[in-house]
Amino acid sequence: MTVSGKPPESRPEVEFVLAGESQEYIRNLSAELCARDGSPIFLAHDGQSATSSGFVSDSETHYHMNGTLQGSILQQVIADCIHQSTGFRIWWASDRPDDFAHVTSCDSLADVMSTVTKQIKSGKDIAVRWKRPTST
């Protein structure tokens, strides 16, 4: 998961690190992510793997155990981002170098949560983004 703009407050399960100071995969995507989502770009990582996989995976498990994402770390981080107009992108990096580009764009918290829930329920990888509004 990456966020663009001012990240929400870090919490024990999630820390935000500038893309340029994060793992090589994200550093290499930084310019492309900035062009697509705005800047600065931060990696939301779980504090152990230098990726988002820990808290995203835990949130998927939360859904399977509870039938909802409500109360999961991922839901909380998404809500925090939208509340403070911080854009984000969530994807599972697989075999394709452009997996980050294959995400569903959403326009509200309800849309994001509905999309993520449908992806988890159908056994698909979470692949979603919300772009912060631009000033006019």
A tleap script that builds the chain and sets N, CA, C and O, in Angstrom:
source leaprc.protein.ff14SB
mol = sequence {
  NMET THR VAL SER GLY LYS PRO PRO GLU SER
  ARG PRO GLU VAL GLU PHE VAL LEU ALA GLY
  GLU SER GLN GLU TYR ILE ARG ASN LEU SER
  ALA GLU LEU CYS ALA ARG ASP GLY SER PRO
  ILE PHE LEU ALA HIE ASP GLY GLN SER ALA
  THR SER SER GLY PHE VAL SER ASP SER GLU
  THR HIE TYR HIE MET ASN GLY THR LEU GLN
  GLY SER ILE LEU GLN GLN VAL ILE ALA ASP
  CYS ILE HIE GLN SER THR GLY PHE ARG ILE
  TRP TRP ALA SER ASP ARG PRO ASP ASP PHE
  ALA HIE VAL THR SER CYS ASP SER LEU ALA
  ASP VAL MET SER THR VAL THR LYS GLN ILE
  LYS SER GLY LYS ASP ILE ALA VAL ARG TRP
  LYS ARG PRO THR SER CTHR
}
set mol.1.N position { 0.852 -1.172 0.000 }
set mol.1.CA position { 0.000 0.000 0.000 }
set mol.1.C position { 0.895 1.231 0.000 }
set mol.1.O position { 1.837 1.336 0.786 }
set mol.2.N position { 0.588 2.137 -0.877 }
set mol.2.CA position { 1.273 3.421 -0.872 }
set mol.2.C position { 0.231 4.506 -0.640 }
set mol.2.O position { -0.946 4.335 -0.958 }
set mol.3.N position { 0.679 5.614 -0.086 }
set mol.3.CA position { -0.186 6.776 0.078 }
set mol.3.C position { 0.505 7.970 -0.557 }
set mol.3.O position { 1.733 8.064 -0.578 }
set mol.4.N position { -0.311 8.880 -1.072 }
set mol.4.CA position { 0.243 10.083 -1.699 }
set mol.4.C position { -0.250 11.300 -0.932 }
set mol.4.O position { -1.444 11.458 -0.678 }
set mol.5.N position { 0.689 12.143 -0.576 }
set mol.5.CA position { 0.364 13.299 0.240 }
set mol.5.C position { 0.774 13.036 1.678 }
set mol.5.O position { 1.597 12.162 1.949 }
set mol.6.N position { 0.200 13.790 2.589 }
set mol.6.CA position { 0.538 13.636 4.005 }
set mol.6.C position { -0.093 12.352 4.526 }
set mol.6.O position { -1.314 12.202 4.487 }
set mol.7.N position { 0.729 11.426 5.013 }
set mol.7.CA position { 0.157 10.156 5.478 }
set mol.7.C position { -0.558 10.329 6.818 }
set mol.7.O position { -0.285 11.273 7.560 }
set mol.8.N position { -1.479 9.406 7.119 }
set mol.8.CA position { -2.089 9.433 8.448 }
set mol.8.C position { -1.041 9.132 9.515 }
set mol.8.O position { 0.087 8.755 9.200 }
set mol.9.N position { -1.417 9.299 10.756 }
set mol.9.CA position { -0.517 8.965 11.855 }
set mol.9.C position { -0.155 7.480 11.780 }
set mol.9.O position { -1.005 6.632 11.507 }
set mol.10.N position { 1.112 7.185 12.026 }
set mol.10.CA position { 1.514 5.788 12.113 }
set mol.10.C position { 0.860 5.180 13.342 }
set mol.10.O position { 0.494 5.889 14.279 }
set mol.11.N position { 0.719 3.883 13.330 }
set mol.11.CA position { 0.170 3.141 14.457 }
set mol.11.C position { 1.041 1.918 14.645 }
set mol.11.O position { 1.869 1.642 13.777 }
set mol.12.N position { 0.904 1.173 15.720 }
set mol.12.CA position { 1.801 0.040 15.942 }
set mol.12.C position { 1.877 -0.938 14.761 }
set mol.12.O position { 2.933 -1.514 14.502 }
set mol.13.N position { 0.761 -1.125 14.047 }
set mol.13.CA position { 0.723 -2.102 12.952 }
set mol.13.C position { 1.147 -1.530 11.606 }
set mol.13.O position { 1.415 -2.289 10.674 }
set mol.14.N position { 1.213 -0.212 11.486 }
set mol.14.CA position { 1.490 0.422 10.189 }
set mol.14.C position { 2.386 1.642 10.381 }
set mol.14.O position { 2.102 2.519 11.197 }
set mol.15.N position { 3.459 1.677 9.621 }
set mol.15.CA position { 4.365 2.822 9.626 }
set mol.15.C position { 4.463 3.351 8.200 }
set mol.15.O position { 4.442 2.574 7.246 }
set mol.16.N position { 4.570 4.662 8.053 }
set mol.16.CA position { 4.661 5.290 6.733 }
set mol.16.C position { 6.078 5.799 6.515 }
set mol.16.O position { 6.604 6.575 7.313 }
set mol.17.N position { 6.691 5.347 5.417 }
set mol.17.CA position { 8.073 5.682 5.097 }
set mol.17.C position { 8.099 6.271 3.693 }
set mol.17.O position { 7.466 5.735 2.784 }
set mol.18.N position { 8.829 7.374 3.510 }
set mol.18.CA position { 8.963 7.951 2.171 }
set mol.18.C position { 9.402 6.878 1.181 }
set mol.18.O position { 10.268 6.058 1.485 }
set mol.19.N position { 8.807 6.890 0.012 }
set mol.19.CA position { 9.113 5.870 -0.995 }
set mol.19.C position { 10.601 5.799 -1.291 }
set mol.19.O position { 11.150 4.709 -1.451 }
set mol.20.N position { 11.256 6.943 -1.364 }
set mol.20.CA position { 12.683 6.983 -1.664 }
set mol.20.C position { 13.555 6.367 -0.590 }
set mol.20.O position { 14.728 6.081 -0.830 }
set mol.21.N position { 12.992 6.159 0.600 }
set mol.21.CA position { 13.732 5.565 1.713 }
set mol.21.C position { 13.227 4.166 2.045 }
set mol.21.O position { 13.614 3.587 3.060 }
set mol.22.N position { 12.363 3.622 1.189 }
set mol.22.CA position { 11.770 2.312 1.454 }
set mol.22.C position { 12.482 1.229 0.640 }
set mol.22.O position { 13.580 1.441 0.125 }
set mol.23.N position { 11.853 0.100 0.539 }
set mol.23.CA position { 12.443 -1.024 -0.180 }
set mol.23.C position { 12.644 -0.706 -1.678 }
set mol.23.O position { 11.983 0.172 -2.234 }
set mol.24.N position { 13.548 -1.424 -2.294 }
set mol.24.CA position { 13.946 -1.165 -3.680 }
set mol.24.C position { 12.772 -1.195 -4.661 }
set mol.24.O position { 12.698 -0.342 -5.546 }
set mol.25.N position { 11.868 -2.142 -4.528 }
set mol.25.CA position { 10.718 -2.257 -5.429 }
set mol.25.C position { 9.931 -0.943 -5.455 }
set mol.25.O position { 9.597 -0.450 -6.533 }
set mol.26.N position { 9.635 -0.381 -4.305 }
set mol.26.CA position { 8.875 0.866 -4.231 }
set mol.26.C position { 9.729 2.047 -4.679 }
set mol.26.O position { 9.236 2.939 -5.368 }
set mol.27.N position { 10.992 2.061 -4.300 }
set mol.27.CA position { 11.880 3.140 -4.766 }
set mol.27.C position { 11.880 3.200 -6.285 }
set mol.27.O position { 11.822 4.282 -6.869 }
set mol.28.N position { 11.944 2.033 -6.926 }
set mol.28.CA position { 11.977 1.986 -8.393 }
set mol.28.C position { 10.663 2.435 -9.020 }
set mol.28.O position { 10.657 2.893 -10.162 }
set mol.29.N position { 9.556 2.313 -8.303 }
set mol.29.CA position { 8.249 2.736 -8.816 }
set mol.29.C position { 7.899 4.173 -8.437 }
set mol.29.O position { 6.897 4.713 -8.906 }
set mol.30.N position { 8.693 4.774 -7.617 }
set mol.30.CA position { 8.359 6.061 -7.027 }
set mol.30.C position { 7.966 7.122 -8.056 }
set mol.30.O position { 6.941 7.782 -7.887 }
set mol.31.N position { 8.739 7.296 -9.094 }
set mol.31.CA position { 8.428 8.326 -10.094 }
set mol.31.C position { 7.100 8.029 -10.794 }
set mol.31.O position { 6.298 8.936 -11.015 }
set mol.32.N position { 6.871 6.776 -11.136 }
set mol.32.CA position { 5.612 6.388 -11.796 }
set mol.32.C position { 4.423 6.601 -10.857 }
set mol.32.O position { 3.378 7.100 -11.275 }
set mol.33.N position { 4.587 6.221 -9.587 }
set mol.33.CA position { 3.511 6.415 -8.623 }
set mol.33.C position { 3.226 7.902 -8.405 }
set mol.33.O position { 2.066 8.301 -8.300 }
set mol.34.N position { 4.271 8.720 -8.338 }
set mol.34.CA position { 4.086 10.174 -8.198 }
set mol.34.C position { 3.321 10.731 -9.390 }
set mol.34.O position { 2.430 11.562 -9.220 }
set mol.35.N position { 3.659 10.283 -10.586 }
set mol.35.CA position { 2.986 10.766 -11.791 }
set mol.35.C position { 1.505 10.386 -11.795 }
set mol.35.O position { 0.665 11.155 -12.263 }
set mol.36.N position { 1.190 9.209 -11.278 }
set mol.36.CA position { -0.192 8.728 -11.287 }
set mol.36.C position { -1.013 9.233 -10.110 }
set mol.36.O position { -2.205 9.505 -10.247 }
set mol.37.N position { -0.367 9.357 -8.943 }
set mol.37.CA position { -1.112 9.598 -7.708 }
set mol.37.C position { -0.794 10.914 -7.019 }
set mol.37.O position { -1.511 11.310 -6.100 }
set mol.38.N position { 0.255 11.597 -7.433 }
set mol.38.CA position { 0.681 12.812 -6.747 }
set mol.38.C position { 1.843 12.505 -5.816 }
set mol.38.O position { 2.239 11.351 -5.653 }
set mol.39.N position { 2.373 13.536 -5.217 }
set mol.39.CA position { 3.535 13.340 -4.354 }
set mol.39.C position { 3.362 14.149 -3.075 }
set mol.39.O position { 2.549 15.071 -3.013 }
set mol.40.N position { 4.123 13.798 -2.078 }
set mol.40.CA position { 5.100 12.702 -2.009 }
set mol.40.C position { 4.401 11.352 -1.844 }
set mol.40.O position { 3.234 11.282 -1.457 }
set mol.41.N position { 5.135 10.292 -2.145 }
set mol.41.CA position { 4.628 8.921 -2.003 }
set mol.41.C position { 5.277 8.293 -0.773 }
set mol.41.O position { 6.482 8.416 -0.553 }
set mol.42.N position { 4.452 7.620 0.018 }
set mol.42.CA position { 4.917 6.888 1.190 }
set mol.42.C position { 4.498 5.431 1.066 }
set mol.42.O position { 3.416 5.131 0.563 }
set mol.43.N position { 5.344 4.542 1.520 }
set mol.43.CA position { 4.992 3.130 1.649 }
set mol.43.C position { 4.396 2.936 3.034 }
set mol.43.O position { 4.984 3.353 4.032 }
set mol.44.N position { 3.240 2.307 3.096 }
set mol.44.CA position { 2.659 1.895 4.374 }
set mol.44.C position { 3.177 0.488 4.625 }
set mol.44.O position { 2.820 -0.439 3.897 }
set mol.45.N position { 4.009 0.315 5.638 }
set mol.45.CA position { 4.562 -1.023 5.855 }
set mol.45.C position { 4.273 -1.506 7.263 }
set mol.45.O position { 3.965 -0.727 8.165 }
set mol.46.N position { 4.381 -2.810 7.418 }
set mol.46.CA position { 3.959 -3.456 8.658 }
set mol.46.C position { 5.027 -3.487 9.747 }
set mol.46.O position { 4.802 -4.052 10.817 }
set mol.47.N position { 6.175 -2.891 9.487 }
set mol.47.CA position { 7.220 -2.828 10.491 }
set mol.47.C position { 8.073 -4.078 10.594 }
set mol.47.O position { 9.050 -4.101 11.343 }
set mol.48.N position { 7.718 -5.113 9.854 }
set mol.48.CA position { 8.487 -6.354 9.896 }
set mol.48.C position { 9.002 -6.765 8.526 }
set mol.48.O position { 10.177 -7.094 8.367 }
set mol.49.N position { 8.119 -6.743 7.543 }
set mol.49.CA position { 8.484 -7.247 6.219 }
set mol.49.C position { 8.930 -6.148 5.262 }
set mol.49.O position { 9.358 -6.441 4.146 }
set mol.50.N position { 8.835 -4.891 5.680 }
set mol.50.CA position { 9.095 -3.736 4.809 }
set mol.50.C position { 8.107 -3.699 3.642 }
set mol.50.O position { 8.384 -3.109 2.597 }
set mol.51.N position { 6.949 -4.340 3.838 }
set mol.51.CA position { 5.845 -4.312 2.875 }
set mol.51.C position { 4.550 -4.089 3.654 }
set mol.51.O position { 4.560 -3.988 4.881 }
set mol.52.N position { 3.459 -4.015 2.939 }
set mol.52.CA position { 2.148 -3.875 3.563 }
set mol.52.C position { 1.485 -5.219 3.795 }
set mol.52.O position { 0.380 -5.279 4.334 }
set mol.53.N position { 2.138 -6.289 3.401 }
set mol.53.CA position { 1.475 -7.596 3.390 }
set mol.53.C position { 0.974 -8.044 4.754 }
set mol.53.O position { -0.051 -8.720 4.832 }
set mol.54.N position { 1.668 -7.688 5.833 }
set mol.54.CA position { 1.242 -8.125 7.159 }
set mol.54.C position { -0.135 -7.614 7.529 }
set mol.54.O position { -1.026 -8.404 7.844 }
set mol.55.N position { -0.325 -6.290 7.496 }
set mol.55.CA position { -1.618 -5.761 7.917 }
set mol.55.C position { -2.706 -5.947 6.862 }
set mol.55.O position { -3.885 -6.018 7.210 }
set mol.56.N position { -2.341 -6.027 5.578 }
set mol.56.CA position { -3.351 -6.297 4.553 }
set mol.56.C position { -3.822 -7.741 4.686 }
set mol.56.O position { -5.025 -8.001 4.664 }
set mol.57.N position { -2.904 -8.669 4.821 }
set mol.57.CA position { -3.252 -10.077 4.994 }
set mol.57.C position { -4.067 -10.288 6.274 }
set mol.57.O position { -5.052 -11.027 6.269 }
set mol.58.N position { -3.655 -9.640 7.367 }
set mol.58.CA position { -4.410 -9.737 8.624 }
set mol.58.C position { -5.834 -9.210 8.441 }
set mol.58.O position { -6.774 -9.743 9.031 }
set mol.59.N position { -5.992 -8.178 7.636 }
set mol.59.CA position { -7.319 -7.615 7.392 }
set mol.59.C position { -8.178 -8.555 6.542 }
set mol.59.O position { -9.391 -8.629 6.736 }
set mol.60.N position { -7.559 -9.268 5.609 }
set mol.60.CA position { -8.292 -10.278 4.848 }
set mol.60.C position { -8.767 -11.394 5.789 }
set mol.60.O position { -9.903 -11.857 5.691 }
set mol.61.N position { -7.895 -11.812 6.688 }
set mol.61.CA position { -8.275 -12.825 7.679 }
set mol.61.C position { -9.403 -12.300 8.558 }
set mol.61.O position { -10.345 -13.029 8.869 }
set mol.62.N position { -9.306 -11.035 8.958 }
set mol.62.CA position { -10.359 -10.400 9.752 }
set mol.62.C position { -11.697 -10.510 9.022 }
set mol.62.O position { -12.715 -10.830 9.635 }
set mol.63.N position { -11.697 -10.246 7.720 }
set mol.63.CA position { -12.932 -10.344 6.934 }
set mol.63.C position { -13.472 -11.775 6.953 }
set mol.63.O position { -14.662 -11.985 7.190 }
set mol.64.N position { -12.611 -12.750 6.707 }
set mol.64.CA position { -13.065 -14.145 6.657 }
set mol.64.C position { -13.593 -14.623 8.012 }
set mol.64.O position { -14.493 -15.460 8.067 }
set mol.65.N position { -13.043 -14.101 9.089 }
set mol.65.CA position { -13.480 -14.514 10.424 }
set mol.65.C position { -14.737 -13.760 10.886 }
set mol.65.O position { -15.534 -14.302 11.652 }
set mol.66.N position { -14.916 -12.519 10.426 }
set mol.66.CA position { -15.990 -11.668 10.929 }
set mol.66.C position { -17.045 -11.285 9.897 }
set mol.66.O position { -18.088 -10.733 10.246 }
set mol.67.N position { -16.774 -11.578 8.628 }
set mol.67.CA position { -17.726 -11.220 7.585 }
set mol.67.C position { -17.756 -9.735 7.263 }
set mol.67.O position { -18.653 -9.267 6.562 }
set mol.68.N position { -16.777 -8.990 7.773 }
set mol.68.CA position { -16.703 -7.552 7.529 }
set mol.68.C position { -15.257 -7.090 7.698 }
set mol.68.O position { -14.463 -7.723 8.394 }
set mol.69.N position { -14.943 -5.997 7.061 }
set mol.69.CA position { -13.635 -5.372 7.266 }
set mol.69.C position { -13.692 -4.338 8.380 }
set mol.69.O position { -12.658 -3.833 8.816 }
set mol.70.N position { -14.901 -4.020 8.844 }
set mol.70.CA position { -15.073 -3.032 9.902 }
set mol.70.C position { -14.214 -3.415 11.103 }
set mol.70.O position { -14.297 -4.538 11.600 }
set mol.71.N position { -13.397 -2.485 11.564 }
set mol.71.CA position { -12.530 -2.726 12.707 }
set mol.71.C position { -11.161 -3.275 12.353 }
set mol.71.O position { -10.298 -3.376 13.225 }
set mol.72.N position { -10.938 -3.635 11.083 }
set mol.72.CA position { -9.617 -4.134 10.666 }
set mol.72.C position { -8.655 -2.962 10.530 }
set mol.72.O position { -9.074 -1.817 10.363 }
set mol.73.N position { -7.380 -3.255 10.602 }
set mol.73.CA position { -6.367 -2.210 10.435 }
set mol.73.C position { -6.497 -1.564 9.058 }
set mol.73.O position { -6.418 -0.342 8.934 }
set mol.74.N position { -6.694 -2.378 8.032 }
set mol.74.CA position { -6.812 -1.832 6.681 }
set mol.74.C position { -7.986 -0.862 6.592 }
set mol.74.O position { -7.844 0.219 6.021 }
set mol.75.N position { -9.124 -1.220 7.137 }
set mol.75.CA position { -10.298 -0.341 7.115 }
set mol.75.C position { -9.982 0.965 7.834 }
set mol.75.O position { -10.371 2.037 7.370 }
set mol.76.N position { -9.290 0.885 8.947 }
set mol.76.CA position { -8.959 2.083 9.711 }
set mol.76.C position { -8.002 2.993 8.940 }
set mol.76.O position { -8.177 4.212 8.925 }
set mol.77.N position { -6.992 2.402 8.301 }
set mol.77.CA position { -6.029 3.205 7.536 }
set mol.77.C position { -6.709 3.836 6.323 }
set mol.77.O position { -6.469 5.005 6.019 }
set mol.78.N position { -7.553 3.077 5.629 }
set mol.78.CA position { -8.288 3.618 4.483 }
set mol.78.C position { -9.170 4.785 4.924 }
set mol.78.O position { -9.174 5.838 4.286 }
set mol.79.N position { -9.907 4.602 6.002 }
set mol.79.CA position { -10.780 5.679 6.492 }
set mol.79.C position { -9.966 6.909 6.883 }
set mol.79.O position { -10.365 8.036 6.590 }
set mol.80.N position { -8.826 6.699 7.545 }
set mol.80.CA position { -7.962 7.828 7.911 }
set mol.80.C position { -7.487 8.579 6.667 }
set mol.80.O position { -7.501 9.809 6.634 }
set mol.81.N position { -7.072 7.836 5.653 }
set mol.81.CA position { -6.590 8.468 4.414 }
set mol.81.C position { -7.684 9.309 3.765 }
set mol.81.O position { -7.452 10.463 3.405 }
set mol.82.N position { -8.858 8.739 3.617 }
set mol.82.CA position { -9.942 9.460 2.959 }
set mol.82.C position { -10.364 10.666 3.791 }
set mol.82.O position { -10.630 11.737 3.245 }
set mol.83.N position { -10.424 10.496 5.101 }
set mol.83.CA position { -10.822 11.596 5.986 }
set mol.83.C position { -9.894 12.806 5.828 }
set mol.83.O position { -10.347 13.950 5.871 }
set mol.84.N position { -8.608 12.550 5.646 }
set mol.84.CA position { -7.687 13.687 5.517 }
set mol.84.C position { -7.263 13.930 4.067 }
set mol.84.O position { -6.274 14.617 3.809 }
set mol.85.N position { -8.019 13.362 3.124 }
set mol.85.CA position { -7.778 13.568 1.685 }
set mol.85.C position { -6.379 13.141 1.259 }
set mol.85.O position { -5.721 13.829 0.480 }
set mol.86.N position { -5.934 12.010 1.773 }
set mol.86.CA position { -4.665 11.417 1.376 }
set mol.86.C position { -4.959 10.253 0.437 }
set mol.86.O position { -5.625 9.294 0.827 }
set mol.87.N position { -4.470 10.332 -0.789 }
set mol.87.CA position { -4.708 9.270 -1.746 }
set mol.87.C position { -3.958 8.002 -1.362 }
set mol.87.O position { -2.980 8.056 -0.617 }
set mol.88.N position { -4.412 6.873 -1.865 }
set mol.88.CA position { -3.724 5.610 -1.604 }
set mol.88.C position { -3.949 4.634 -2.749 }
set mol.88.O position { -4.864 4.782 -3.559 }
set mol.89.N position { -3.093 3.646 -2.782 }
set mol.89.CA position { -3.135 2.575 -3.780 }
set mol.89.C position { -2.743 1.294 -3.050 }
set mol.89.O position { -1.740 1.256 -2.337 }
set mol.90.N position { -3.543 0.247 -3.235 }
set mol.90.CA position { -3.261 -1.051 -2.612 }
set mol.90.C position { -3.220 -2.087 -3.723 }
set mol.90.O position { -4.127 -2.154 -4.553 }
set mol.91.N position { -2.171 -2.888 -3.737 }
set mol.91.CA position { -2.068 -3.962 -4.718 }
set mol.91.C position { -1.138 -5.031 -4.177 }
set mol.91.O position { -0.277 -4.765 -3.339 }
set mol.92.N position { -1.326 -6.233 -4.668 }
set mol.92.CA position { -0.404 -7.333 -4.361 }
set mol.92.C position { 0.574 -7.428 -5.522 }
set mol.92.O position { 0.169 -7.658 -6.662 }
set mol.93.N position { 1.833 -7.255 -5.245 }
set mol.93.CA position { 2.862 -7.392 -6.279 }
set mol.93.C position { 3.044 -8.870 -6.569 }
set mol.93.O position { 3.322 -9.660 -5.667 }
set mol.94.N position { 2.888 -9.238 -7.819 }
set mol.94.CA position { 3.020 -10.638 -8.229 }
set mol.94.C position { 4.118 -10.759 -9.270 }
set mol.94.O position { 5.234 -10.276 -9.083 }
set mol.95.N position { 3.782 -11.405 -10.353 }
set mol.95.CA position { 4.772 -11.656 -11.396 }
set mol.95.C position { 4.922 -10.510 -12.383 }
set mol.95.O position { 5.970 -10.364 -13.012 }
set mol.96.N position { 3.882 -9.698 -12.523 }
set mol.96.CA position { 3.926 -8.613 -13.504 }
set mol.96.C position { 4.544 -7.367 -12.881 }
set mol.96.O position { 4.172 -6.990 -11.770 }
set mol.97.N position { 5.466 -6.729 -13.562 }
set mol.97.CA position { 6.076 -5.524 -12.998 }
set mol.97.C position { 5.105 -4.350 -12.902 }
set mol.97.O position { 5.378 -3.384 -12.188 }
set mol.98.N position { 3.969 -4.417 -13.612 }
set mol.98.CA position { 3.011 -3.309 -13.573 }
set mol.98.C position { 1.748 -3.651 -12.793 }
set mol.98.O position { 0.692 -3.071 -13.047 }
set mol.99.N position { 1.838 -4.585 -11.849 }
set mol.99.CA position { 0.667 -4.924 -11.028 }
set mol.99.C position { 0.072 -3.684 -10.366 }
set mol.99.O position { -1.145 -3.589 -10.207 }
set mol.100.N position { 0.915 -2.745 -9.985 }
set mol.100.CA position { 0.451 -1.520 -9.325 }
set mol.100.C position { -0.513 -0.728 -10.202 }
set mol.100.O position { -1.320 0.044 -9.683 }
set mol.101.N position { -0.446 -0.903 -11.511 }
set mol.101.CA position { -1.279 -0.147 -12.437 }
set mol.101.C position { -2.645 -0.790 -12.664 }
set mol.101.O position { -3.539 -0.160 -13.229 }
set mol.102.N position { -2.810 -2.024 -12.234 }
set mol.102.CA position { -4.053 -2.757 -12.457 }
set mol.102.C position { -4.909 -2.742 -11.198 }
set mol.102.O position { -5.072 -3.762 -10.528 }
set mol.103.N position { -5.450 -1.574 -10.888 }
set mol.103.CA position { -6.258 -1.378 -9.696 }
set mol.103.C position { -7.582 -0.727 -10.081 }
set mol.103.O position { -7.677 -0.046 -11.102 }
set mol.104.N position { -8.593 -0.942 -9.259 }
set mol.104.CA position { -9.892 -0.312 -9.461 }
set mol.104.C position { -9.884 1.051 -8.779 }
set mol.104.O position { -9.567 1.147 -7.594 }
set mol.105.N position { -10.228 2.098 -9.512 }
set mol.105.CA position { -10.315 3.437 -8.930 }
set mol.105.C position { -11.689 3.619 -8.292 }
set mol.105.O position { -12.714 3.281 -8.885 }
set mol.106.N position { -11.693 4.146 -7.100 }
set mol.106.CA position { -12.929 4.360 -6.346 }
set mol.106.C position { -13.049 5.834 -5.992 }
set mol.106.O position { -12.057 6.564 -5.979 }
set mol.107.N position { -14.290 6.272 -5.700 }
set mol.107.CA position { -14.484 7.697 -5.445 }
set mol.107.C position { -15.043 8.030 -4.063 }
set mol.107.O position { -15.351 9.188 -3.783 }
set mol.108.N position { -15.176 7.017 -3.195 }
set mol.108.CA position { -15.662 7.290 -1.843 }
set mol.108.C position { -15.226 6.160 -0.918 }
set mol.108.O position { -14.789 5.104 -1.374 }
set mol.109.N position { -15.349 6.393 0.380 }
set mol.109.CA position { -15.028 5.351 1.350 }
set mol.109.C position { -15.921 4.140 1.143 }
set mol.109.O position { -15.445 3.005 1.170 }
set mol.110.N position { -17.223 4.372 0.935 }
set mol.110.CA position { -18.148 3.262 0.721 }
set mol.110.C position { -17.762 2.462 -0.525 }
set mol.110.O position { -17.805 1.231 -0.513 }
set mol.111.N position { -17.390 3.153 -1.589 }
set mol.111.CA position { -16.982 2.491 -2.836 }
set mol.111.C position { -15.713 1.662 -2.616 }
set mol.111.O position { -15.624 0.527 -3.084 }
set mol.112.N position { -14.734 2.227 -1.904 }
set mol.112.CA position { -13.494 1.497 -1.627 }
set mol.112.C position { -13.800 0.235 -0.829 }
set mol.112.O position { -13.356 -0.855 -1.190 }
set mol.113.N position { -14.558 0.383 0.252 }
set mol.113.CA position { -14.820 -0.761 1.125 }
set mol.113.C position { -15.641 -1.828 0.398 }
set mol.113.O position { -15.403 -3.022 0.581 }
set mol.114.N position { -16.593 -1.411 -0.414 }
set mol.114.CA position { -17.388 -2.356 -1.198 }
set mol.114.C position { -16.513 -3.108 -2.200 }
set mol.114.O position { -16.636 -4.324 -2.349 }
set mol.115.N position { -15.631 -2.381 -2.883 }
set mol.115.CA position { -14.737 -2.994 -3.874 }
set mol.115.C position { -13.787 -3.984 -3.212 }
set mol.115.O position { -13.619 -5.105 -3.692 }
set mol.116.N position { -13.164 -3.568 -2.109 }
set mol.116.CA position { -12.221 -4.450 -1.408 }
set mol.116.C position { -12.950 -5.686 -0.900 }
set mol.116.O position { -12.436 -6.798 -1.017 }
set mol.117.N position { -14.136 -5.507 -0.341 }
set mol.117.CA position { -14.914 -6.645 0.160 }
set mol.117.C position { -15.237 -7.624 -0.971 }
set mol.117.O position { -15.092 -8.835 -0.803 }
set mol.118.N position { -15.673 -7.107 -2.114 }
set mol.118.CA position { -15.976 -7.972 -3.264 }
set mol.118.C position { -14.723 -8.717 -3.725 }
set mol.118.O position { -14.792 -9.902 -4.051 }
set mol.119.N position { -13.576 -8.028 -3.754 }
set mol.119.CA position { -12.337 -8.682 -4.180 }
set mol.119.C position { -11.965 -9.813 -3.222 }
set mol.119.O position { -11.607 -10.905 -3.662 }
set mol.120.N position { -12.048 -9.559 -1.929 }
set mol.120.CA position { -11.712 -10.598 -0.949 }
set mol.120.C position { -12.706 -11.748 -1.049 }
set mol.120.O position { -12.309 -12.913 -1.084 }
set mol.121.N position { -13.989 -11.429 -1.093 }
set mol.121.CA position { -15.041 -12.449 -1.131 }
set mol.121.C position { -14.891 -13.366 -2.341 }
set mol.121.O position { -15.166 -14.563 -2.255 }
set mol.122.N position { -14.456 -12.804 -3.465 }
set mol.122.CA position { -14.321 -13.607 -4.688 }
set mol.122.C position { -12.940 -14.255 -4.817 }
set mol.122.O position { -12.650 -14.903 -5.823 }
set mol.123.N position { -12.091 -14.081 -3.805 }
set mol.123.CA position { -10.773 -14.718 -3.821 }
set mol.123.C position { -9.738 -13.991 -4.661 }
set mol.123.O position { -8.673 -14.536 -4.949 }
set mol.124.N position { -10.047 -12.762 -5.054 }
set mol.124.CA position { -9.100 -11.977 -5.845 }
set mol.124.C position { -8.175 -11.187 -4.924 }
set mol.124.O position { -8.489 -10.944 -3.758 }
set mol.125.N position { -7.035 -10.796 -5.473 }
set mol.125.CA position { -6.131 -9.920 -4.740 }
set mol.125.C position { -6.767 -8.545 -4.605 }
set mol.125.O position { -7.482 -8.095 -5.500 }
set mol.126.N position { -6.506 -7.879 -3.485 }
set mol.126.CA position { -6.962 -6.506 -3.318 }
set mol.126.C position { -6.175 -5.637 -4.295 }
set mol.126.O position { -4.945 -5.671 -4.326 }
set mol.127.N position { -6.895 -4.872 -5.076 }
set mol.127.CA position { -6.285 -3.980 -6.068 }
set mol.127.C position { -7.209 -2.782 -6.213 }
set mol.127.O position { -8.163 -2.812 -6.989 }
set mol.128.N position { -6.917 -1.719 -5.456 }
set mol.128.CA position { -7.820 -0.577 -5.398 }
set mol.128.C position { -7.024 0.709 -5.175 }
set mol.128.O position { -5.915 0.688 -4.641 }
set mol.129.N position { -7.611 1.814 -5.593 }
set mol.129.CA position { -6.976 3.109 -5.340 }
set mol.129.C position { -8.047 4.153 -5.125 }
set mol.129.O position { -9.165 4.044 -5.630 }
set mol.130.N position { -7.683 5.162 -4.368 }
set mol.130.CA position { -8.495 6.355 -4.179 }
set mol.130.C position { -7.555 7.530 -4.346 }
set mol.130.O position { -6.556 7.652 -3.638 }
set mol.131.N position { -7.888 8.398 -5.297 }
set mol.131.CA position { -7.020 9.548 -5.569 }
set mol.131.C position { -7.587 10.763 -4.864 }
set mol.131.O position { -8.773 11.077 -4.970 }
set mol.132.N position { -6.708 11.434 -4.144 }
set mol.132.CA position { -7.156 12.615 -3.406 }
set mol.132.C position { -7.667 13.667 -4.364 }
set mol.132.O position { -7.167 13.802 -5.480 }
set mol.133.N position { -8.666 14.411 -3.923 }
set mol.133.CA position { -9.203 15.475 -4.776 }
set mol.133.C position { -8.143 16.523 -5.073 }
set mol.133.O position { -7.287 16.802 -4.234 }
set mol.134.N position { -8.199 17.096 -6.255 }
set mol.134.CA position { -7.273 18.160 -6.610 }
set mol.134.C position { -7.930 19.506 -6.347 }
set mol.134.O position { -9.144 19.652 -6.483 }
set mol.135.N position { -7.137 20.468 -5.978 }
set mol.135.CA position { -7.649 21.816 -5.750 }
set mol.135.C position { -7.964 22.481 -7.077 }
set mol.135.O position { -7.275 22.260 -8.073 }
set mol.136.N position { -9.006 23.293 -7.084 }
set mol.136.CA position { -9.363 24.011 -8.313 }
set mol.136.C position { -9.050 25.472 -8.180 }
set mol.136.O position { -9.282 26.240 -9.113 }
savepdb mol mol.pdb
quit
